[in-house]
Amino acid sequence: MVSPVIEFVEVGPRDGLQNERAVISTADKIGLIERAIMAGARRIEVTSFVNPARVPQMADAEAVCAALPDRADVTYIGLVMNGRGADRAIATGRIDQLGAVAVSTDQFAIANQGQTSDESVEAAKAIIAQAKAAGLTAQATIGASFGCPFEGEVSEARVVQMAQRLAEAGPIEVALADTIGVADPAHVARLVAAVRAAIDPLPVRVHFHNTRGTGLANVWSAVAAGARVVDASLGGLGGCPFAPGAAGNVSSEDVVYMLERGHIATGMDLDQLIAASAWLSGIMGRKLPGMVAQAPRFPKVTATKDA
């Protein structure tokens, strides 16, 4: 049975921007975060604590954290790949939740994190423990859950096993990430259902890229299969510097439009998202991939006259 409500996570400030060559100012990153909050986002991936030589766009992680709006009702997420990154995130005093990543294949794990797949699972479990010791929560993501840019097909059994191992560390959820946008709805339905059964009662979160045009269908399939948390990026920006061909995330406004039209509550304000997407398009200096912001508003909002 499809849940009547999902939890929405805005990942634009991190995953949306990390692959952009032109460096976005700290002030504009904060502007993006503020607009996401105005649109209703209550969990936001604000930055990543990684080597700035490898991901220059995230070099201002501490500066972004220092300027975050003081909102007790918003969970700020920092992506970290190792203990050093976790230390940096914790030291800011502004990150509420650490995002740990394990990768399904050795070749991608080595390219992404300099370690094997099994080592990435152990590193993620250590990050979850580190977060808990600091009084924070943690989430765990399995990168390349549906396919690898280097090794191709990924065994569903392998992903389920990784999810079980990560769940043992006590994250708030386990996410399945389609890092290179190769998933199809049937695959999504099978894997979400299998992982959900394996880690119950922990929720399954999903993270899709729209590289091959299947992103929205995959979101719907995931929610129908029991996923309770959905990532999306304003305007459909996004990509992974270490995954060849990884195009943008599913667009926040497109995801919200689809789910809300399907009577699945997201807690988001579509008009505010569309306005934020238009603003971000101006910052980026180009039209963004998201479709809903480019289309006429539907249903059309009409002004009412007083009787």
Secondary structure by P-SEA (a helix, b strand, c coil): ccccbbbbbbcccccccccccccccaaaaaaaaaaaaaaccccccccccccccccccccaaaaaaaaccccccbbbbbbbccaaaaaaaaaaccccbbbbbbbccaaaaaacccccaaaaaaaaaaaaaaaaaacccbbbbbcccccccccccccaaaaaaaaaaaaaacccbbbbbcccccccaaaaaaaaaaaaaacccbbbbbbbbccccaaaaaaaaaaaacccbbbbbccccccccccccccccccaaaaaaaaaaacccccccaaaaaaaaaaaaaaacccccccccccccccbbbbbbcc
